[in-house]
Amino acid sequence: MSSSTSPADGGPADVDRALLAALARDGRASYTELAERVGLSVSAVHQRVRRLEQRGLITGYRACLDAGELGLGLTAFVAITPLDVDRAEEAPGKLAHLTAIEACHSVAGAESYLLKVRVASTQALEDLLREIRSLANASTRTTVVLSTVFEDRPPV
């Protein structure tokens, strides 16, 4: 007899966490594959996943794209500080249509927002920075990414 245990041996929260981790690694995993990983029946896994979706723990499924292969080989973080601090909260809305901005985070500190951007070249980055400063009426501070060790790790 094996001394290892499956997530199903723990408790409902352990099974849910194992399902969330498996789906975060492979959102296309079949219910059969998930059932094998957590030691439950396919129908039980289907019900659990549906409940996790209904509770908002799973917010969607997406394809992960290779930015470099898409010609967007330059990644940078752009900290923005709106020049009019009373209108700082307007900046994200003014920038939302710029598809080069992958993420916008409101941050504590000297800057108001931190943007993650992906572009094709330094010239494209310079053009984007000019547009960001103009649209958001903000100053910017940019850090160019040389390489990425890891990214988009699931929180479970």
Number of C-alpha atoms within 10 A of each C-alpha: 3 4 4 7 10 14 19 17 12 10 10 12 11 15 21 20 16 19 22 21 15 19 18 18 14 13 14 13 13 13 16 14 14 22 19 14 16 21 17 17 13 16 12 13 22 17 11 16 20 13 14 17 13 11 10 10 12 15 9 8 11 7 8 7 8 10 14 13 8 10 12 16 15 19 25 17 20 22 22 26 21 20 13 11 11 8 11 17 15 13 21 16 10 14 18 13 9 12 11 19 20 13 14 18 12 14 12 9 7 9 17 18 22 20 20 17 22 24 23 16 14 13 10 15 20 12 12 18 20 14 14 21 18 12 14 22 19 21 17 18 12 15 11 13 12 9 8 7 5 6 6 8 8 11 7 11
